[in-house]
Amino acid sequence: MPDWSYRTVFRPILFRMPPATARDFTLGCMGTLARMPWGPAVIDFMGHMRTDPRLEYSVGGLTFPTRVGLSSRVDPRLQASRAFAQFGIAFWEIGPVTINGRPGGPIRRNDEPESLVFYSPDEGPRLAAVIQQLDQQSPVPPFVRLILRADTTGNDEEAKEIVTRLGTRPAGYILQSANPAECVEQIDRLAQQIRSHGPRMILLAVSAKAADEAVKIVVTLAQAGVLDGVYIEGGSFNVDGSYCVGKSASAEIPDAVRNWRTTLPRGATIITDGGIHDPQRALEIIDAGSDLVTVSSGLIFTGPGLVKRINEALLYRIPESPENRRPPEDLSWFWTCLMGIGMFIGGTMALVIASTRVVMPYDEAMVGLSRDEICAINPQLIQFMSHDRATLSGTMLAVGILYLALSLYGSRRGMHWARRTMIASASTGFISFFLFLGFGYFDPFHAFVTAVLFQLLIMAVHCGLPRYSNPVAPELSNDRAWLLSQWGQLFFVIHGAVLIVAGCVIAAVGISSVFVQEDLDFMRTTADQLFGAHPRLVPLIAHDRATFGGMLIACGVSVLLSSLWGFRRGHAWLWWALMASGTVAYVTTILIHWHVGYLSLEHLLPAYVGLGFLMLSGALSRGHLCGGPSREA
């Protein structure tokens, strides 16, 4: 569920369900997907949320891949822990953990303000399920939450048993107590048992509005080395025992973090769960002194891309470190740029040929017919071939524009998604080279160009990327431009997928029936007449159609992957590349049809609709892609 599909399609549907039902349904689907052999690859493909190595953060003797963790309130029964592990999180909180588990209860969602009310705030998994999950080698450090109650001896024994059975699996513990003053001895005993399994981070969950007495007890325990720090919770308990967490609670969190940072001993760890619903609030809490932050309700109201957006905001703040300069030929972008130039030149040449001679000498040699003899078979045949070849040239120009933009503004800045996009697209295009061989026509010029470009692809795969750098401050708030861009991104993704499907259909027609009924109506002939006119005439036409289909697939892959992975505020170059490439392809297609008189509305309707869809997608995403940052990072 990337943001572009969650905000536009899935969230409106899920918000019509009861909150607990919507949560269980969503987590169940995510968990099922993550357990499939190819599931994690699908999640990674859709979200591209892996963290940059420069985001690593060390505190309390532990090293985290980033500074954003996942609250246990998102997935209390561990239904989708494998899926969430690929969201780019630093750690995941589990619990409260008990021997037999605690059932859940109703959840109320308040859309204004954005908050969730849990009527069973202590819902958590049973110990056996936690052990099973952690034995599957958690990719990020797990923190286990335990509830302490001073008035029950059984609770003390249960906590000790949980710690004993978990052993060295958790990276740390979060101890939760309604009254820390009555649990000082219990906390001390439990801390000794925890550390008997090796160094473990031990934090005490505290309210952002903790009373002075509770603050003094925590500070005393921290100074004595019993606690390593605190886990500040921005939520609040209501009079009926329910627990509310949401965006409204985050306003007071930065001040609470600053107070705890000045009160706790130097080097103490602070983790904060403060109703973070946008990257700006996460940065404010971190700036106030929190080492790590967790997200909970923000994933529900803002979208699953929130963690990725926070990570990008953190990465933008890291100063550029000097690196050894490498010559361009050692970098992938240089070779993909040459591919783009080659595609653009090839498209230009194809357009010139389609607008003038149409049939090349080697075409005539292969068919065994001159241009005039081909015209004699059917007066409209040359016009039809011109329309095929001009349409192909428009697609080649579009691919060339995309490759040039992705190389110069994406791959050259270390954006690995841009490199992957071009490699996937070019590989698809080269595979399609063999489609037309089924009809027995080998185009020597096409083969020569393909061989040259294939060598450039090999070099692009072999060479690496420079270190990632983003010259534009990332999006920090969920403003109107960002919300509209979710629809624009959705439409661009659909656009790319439709181009791939259309390319497959055209390629299939090119290697089978070759003609559709509208083609035959335009030429005022039948398929039997064309197939029977000359044994090598149809293979020549099939070659053009199969090549166009393959090139359209390659173009669709470029549009799809760029739209999936490349949308960032300030990436105006991507907007211009998508709009320019699409406009060139559609306008070339429409104009050549008008020029040759092939005006069938049914045949041209996909081009008209595609051009309109492109304009709509561009209009919705322009404010986000071409705008500056909403706030300075």
N, C-alpha and C positions, 0 to 999 in steps of 0.2 A: 504493500500500500504506500507508494510514494505520495508526496503531498499533492501532486497534480491530479491524482485519481481519488485520493482521500477527500480533499476539500471540495471537489466538484461532484463526485458521484457517490462514494461510499458513506461519507459523513452524513449527508442528508438522509440516507436510508437508515443508517445505524441509529441516528438520533430520534427516529420514529419508534424504535424498539424500547422496551424497558432497559435501563442502563445495565443491569446485571446480565440480562439476556444478550445484549449487544456485546458486552465484554467477553462473555463465554464463547459466543459465536466467533468473534474476531480472533481471540487467542487460540481457539480450537483449530481454526483454519491455518493460522500461522504456524502452530505447533505441528500440524499434520504435514504441511509443506516442508518444514525444516527437517523432519524425520525421513523424508524421502531421499533416495541417493543423490538426486540432482537438485533437491530443494535449496540447500544453502547457496548453490551457484545461481539459482534463479533470484534469490533475495539479493545477492551481491550484484547481479546484472541489473536489476531494476533500480536499486538504490545507490550503488557505488559509494558506500558510506564508510569504507575503511579509513582508519586514521593515518595521518602523516607521522613518520617517526619523530619529527621535531616536536610533536605535542606531548611526548613522554614527560611525566611529572613524578618526582620522588618526594615522599613525605613519610615520616614515621617508620623508616626502614623498608618501605614498599615502593615499587615503581609501577606506575599506572600508565596505560597507553595514551590517556588523555585526562581531562579533569571533570568529565561529565559521567555520572553514574545513573543507574536505574533504580527508582524506588520500588520497594516490595508491593506497594499498593497497586501498581500497574498489573502485576501478574502474581497474585498471592498464592496460587496453587501450582505455579511452575508449569503452566500449560505450554508456554511458548518461549522458554528460556533459551533454547538453541537459536531461535530466530532473532531474539533481542540481542544475543551476543554479537550479531553481525551488523548492529546499528551504529557501531563506532563508540561503544560505551567504555568507560574506564573500569567499572566494577558493577556488580549487581547485588542488590540487597535481598535477602531471603528471610521471610518470617513475618510475624513471630513464629518460631519453630517450637512445637510441642511433640510429645511422644505420639499422641493419637491425632493430632491436627485439630484445627478449630474451624467449624463450618462458617460459611459466609451468610450474609443477610441482605436485605434490600439496600439499594443504592439510589440516591436521588441526584439528578443532574440539574444544576441551575445554569441555564445558558447566559443569563445576565444577573449578576456577574458570573464569569466562568468559574464554576466551582463544583465539587463533588461532595456529597454527604454520605458517609459510610455508617450504617446502623449496626454493623458488626466490625468495629475497627480492629479487633484482634484476630481477624481471619488469617489463617496461615496453614502451611502444609504440615503433614506428619513427618516425623524424623526419618522413617524408612525411605520416603520419597525423596527427601533432601539428600540422603546418602547415595541413593541411586543416581541422582542427577550429578552430584559432585564426582562420583566415581567415573563418569563419562568424560573426565578431564575438561573442566571449565576453561574456556579460552580467556576469560578475564577473572580477576580476583573476586571471590565471593565473600560477602559479609553476612553473618548470621545474626538475626535479632532474637533476643531472649527477653521474656517478661519476668520481672522479679516482684514478688509480693512478700512483704515482711511478716504478714500475719499467718502464713501457712508454711509449715515445715515441709510438706509434700512438694511445694513449689521449689524449694531449695534443693531437694534431692533430685527432682526432675531436671533442673538446670544442670546439675553436676553430671547426671547420666547423659544428657544431650552432649555436653562438652566431651565426655569420655568417648562416646561412640563416634562423634565427628572427628576426633583426633586432630590430625594435621591438615584436614581438608580446607577449612575456612582460612581466609587471609586475616580476618578480624571478626570481632563481635561488637554488636550494638546492644547495650543493656538498657532496658526500658523499665522505669519504675514510676508509679504515680506519686510516691513520696520518698525521694532519695534519702532523707534524714533517717528514716526507719530501716534502711537497707544498707547502711554503711558496712557493717560487718559481713553481710551476705555478699556484697560487691567485692570486698577484700578477699574472701575465701574463694569466690568464683574466679577472680583474676589470677590467683595463685595456681588454681587448677588449669586454667586456660594456658598459662605460660609454661606449665609443666610439659606441654606438647611442643614447645619451641616459641620463638618470638611471634607474638600475635598482637595486632592493634586492638585495643579495647577502648570503646567510646561509650559515653553515657548519653542517651537521648534526653534532650532538654527542650523546653518550650522557649520560643523567642521571647515570651513574657515571663520568664522564670523569676520566682521571688528571690529576694536578697539572700535568704537563708539557704535556699537550694544552690545559689551561686557560690556561696562560701564553702559548702560541703564539696562541691565539684572541684573547686580550686584546691582545697586541702587534699583531696584524693589524687589530683593531678600532680601536686607538689611532692606527694609521697611516692609517686611512681605507680600507683595502683591503676590510674586511668591515663590514657595517651591523649585524650581530648574529648570533644563533645560532638554530638550529632544534633544540630539545631533543626527543630521542626517548626515550620511556619503555620501548620494547621492548628485548629483549636477544637476543644471538646464543647459540645452543647450541653444544656441542662439535662437533656434526655439520654446522655451518654454517647450520642453519635459524634462522629469526628468529621470536621469539614476542612477540606484543603482546596485551594484554588488561587486564582490570579490576584484576588483582593488582598490575600495574606502577604503577598510578596513586597508590598510597599514598605512595611516596617522591618523587613529582614535585614537590609544592609546596616541599619543602625544597631540592630541586635548583634550582628556579626562583629562590628567594630567594638562594641562593648566587651564581648567575650574575648576578642583578640587582645585587648589591653589588660584584661583581668587574668587570663590564663598564663601559666608559665611560658617562657620563651621556648619555641619549638613544638608547642602543643598542636595537635591536629584538629582542624575544624572542617566538618562536612555539613552542608546545609541543604535542606529540602524546603524550598521557599516558594512553591507555586510558580515556577518559571514557565512562562508561556511565550517568550521570545528571547533571542540572543542578548538583547540589551540588558534585560534583568539579570541574566546569568553573569554578564561582565560586571555589572554593578556589585553583585554579591561577592564575586571573586576579588574585585578591587577593594572591597571593604575588609578583606582578610580571610575569606574562606578558602581553604586549600582545594576542596572538591565540592561539587554541587550534584544534586540528583534531580531528575525530572520525573513527574508523575502525571498530574492532571494536564500539564502542557501537551503531552502526547495525544490526549484525547481531544482537546479543543483546538490545538494548533495543527497537529499532524505529526506523523512518524519521522519526518525529516528534520525535526527540531534539534536533535542531537547533532546531526551533520552540520546544521547551520551554526550552532554554537561552536563546534570544532573549527569551522572555517573562520569564524570571528576571532577565535583564539590564535589560529595560525597566522592571521593577518598581522597580529601584534608582535610576532616574533621578528626581530630585526634580521635582515638579510646577512648571512655570513659569507665572507669572501670565499670563492671557490676557484680552482684552477680553470683558466680559460681553455676550452677545447675548440679546435677548428670545426667549422660547420659540417665538414664531411664526416666527422665522427659522431654527429648527432642525427637522430631520426628525422627531425623536421626538414633538414636540407634535402633529403631524398624524397620525402613526400611532397615537398614544394615542387621539386622537379617533375614529379608525377602529375601534379596539378597543372603545371605549365604545359606538359606534354598533352594532357587531356584537353586543355583549352585550345592549343594549337590544332590538335586533331579535329576538334569540334568545328573550329573555324574553317579548316580545309574542307571538311565534309559539307558544311553549309554552302561554301562556294561551289563545290561540285554539284550539290543538289540544285542550286539555283541556276546553273549554266548547262554543262554537258550532260550531267546525271549519270550516264554510262561511261565507265572508264575503258581504255583499250584492253586491259586484261579481262574485264567483264565480257567484252565482245569476243575475245579469244576463247574464253571458257565456254560461252554459249555457242559460239560458231555463227553468230549473227551480228550484223552491223546495227548501228543505232537506227538507221532508216528501216532496216528489215524488221526490227522490233516494233517500230511504229506501224509498220504495215500489218502486223499481226493484230494490233488493237491500237487505234489512235490515242486512247487514253492511258496506255500502259506506261509511257515515259512519264506522264504527269503523276501517275500513281506511284511510280518508283521515286520520283522527286519528292513527293509528300512523305514517303517512308524515310528517305535518307535525310531530309531536312529535320524531321521529328527526331531522328537519331542524333543529329548534330546538336539540337537544342539540349538534349539530355546530357551529351558529352560536355557541352559548355557549362551546364549546371554543376556537374560533378567536378569539373576543373575549378570553378569558382569556390565550391565548398572545400576542396582539398587545399587550395591556396590559403584560404582564411584559416582553416584548422591548423595548417602548418605554421603560418607566420604569427598568428595570435594565440594559438592554443598549444601545440606541441613545442614551439620555441620557448614558451614560458613554463615548460615542465608539466603541462596538463596531460596526464597519462590517458585520460578518457579520449582526448582528441586523437592521440596516436592510435589507440585501439579502434576508434571509429574508422579511421582511414584504412588501417590494415584489414579490418573486417569487410569494409566496402570494396576495396581493391581486390581482395581474394575472391569475393563473390563475382566481381566483374571478369576476372581471369578464368574462373571456372566456366562461365557462360560462353567463353570463346569456342568451346567445343560443341555447342548446341547445334550449329548449322552444318556440322560435318555429316550428320545423318542423311542429308540430301546430296552429299557428294561434291559440294563446292568448297574449294580451299582458296580463300582470298589472300594472295601473297602480301598485299599492302597491310591488310588487317593483321596478318600473322607477324609481319615485321614490327609494327607498332606495339603489338602485344608483347613480343619478346623483349623489346627495349624497356617497356614499362615494367615488365615482370622483374627485370634485374634491379630496377629502382626499388620495387617492393621488397626484394630480398635484402637490399642494403638498409631499408627502413626498419625491417624486423631485426636485423643484426645490430644496428646502432642503438644507443640509449637516449635518455632524456636529460636535459639540464635540471637543476633543482627547481621545484615548483615555486613560482612567484605570482602573486595576484596584485596588479597595480591599483586595483579599485577596491575601496573599503566594502566589505560584504553587507548584505541586508541584515539590519538589526531589529526591525519592528515588523509587525504584521499589518502594514499600511494598505491602502486601497490598491496601489500599483502592484504590490505583491499578490494580493488576493485575485486581481484580474489576471495576472500572469499565470496563475494556476490553470485557468481556463485556456489561455493562449497556449500553454505548454501541452495541455491535454489535446488540443486540436492539432498541434504540430506532430505529436506522437501518433495520433490517428492518421494524419496526412502521410507520414512516413510508412506506416503499416499498410495503408491503402496502395501506395506506390509499389511496395514489394509485391502485394497480391496482384496488382495490375501487371507488373512485369512478368510474374509467373504465368499469368493467363496469356499474355502476348507471346511469350516464349513458347508456351505449349501449342498455341495456334501456329506459330512459325515452324515448328518441327512436325506438325501433323497436317491439318487441313489447309494451312497457310492463309486462306482468305476467309473473311466473314461476309455475310450477305450484303452489308453496306458497301464493301469493296466491289463486289460483283455488280451491284446496281450502278455504282459510279462508272465502271468501265463498260456497262451494258453488255455483259457477257455471262458465261457460266463457268464454273470450276472445271467441268469436263473439257470445255473448249480450250481453256488455258493450259491444262495438263496435257492435252493432245496436240497443241500447236507446235511444240518443240520439246524434246526430252530434257533439255537443260535450262529451259526458260524459268520454270517454277523454282528450281533450286537457287537461282540467282535472287529471286524475290524472297524466298524463304530465308536466305542468308541475311538479308536486311532486317527482316522481322525478328528472327531469333537474336540477332545482335542488339536490336533495339530493346527487346524484352530483357536481355541480360543487363544492359546498361541501365535500364529503369530500375531493376532490382538493386543494383549497386548504388544508384541515387537514393532509392528508398532507405537503404541501410544507413547511408550517411545522414539523411534527415532524421530518421528514427533515433539513432544513437546520439546524435548531437542534441536532439530534443530531450531525450531521457536524462542525459548526464551533464549537459553544458549550460543549463539555465542558471545564470548568476546576475545579480544586479550590477549594472555597469558594463556588461559584456555586449556593448553595442555592435561590435564586430560580428558576433554570432547572428544578431538580428538582421544586419545588412546582408550577411552571407546567405541566410535562409531566404530572405525576401528577394535578393538579386538573382540567386540561382533558380528559384521557383518561377519568378517572373520571366526570365530569359527562356526557360523551357516551355512554359505555357504560351507565351506570346509567339514564340517561333512556331509552335504546333498550330496555333489558331491561324496565324498569318499564312502559313504555307497551304493550309486547307482552303482559305479564302482565295489564295492566288491561283490554285489549280482548279477551283470550282467544286471541290469536294465539300459540300455544305450540308450534308445529312445531319440534322439536329441530334438524332439518336447517337450518331458516331461522335459528334463534337461535344455532346453534353458533359461527358466526364472532364474534358478540358475546361469548359466554362465553370463547372461546379468546383473543380480543383483550384482554379484561379481565384474564385470568390472565397473559397475556404482558406486559401493562403492569405488573402487580404484581411479576413476576419481574425485569423490567428495572429497576424502581425500587429493589427490594431490593439488586440487585447494584451499582448506581451510587450509592446513598445515602451510603455512607461517604466516597466521594470528593467528590461534589458538595456535601454538607452538612457535611463535616468541615473543620476548620481546617488550616493548612499543616503539613506533616510536620516542617519545620524553618523557622526564621526566615530569610528571604532576606537 
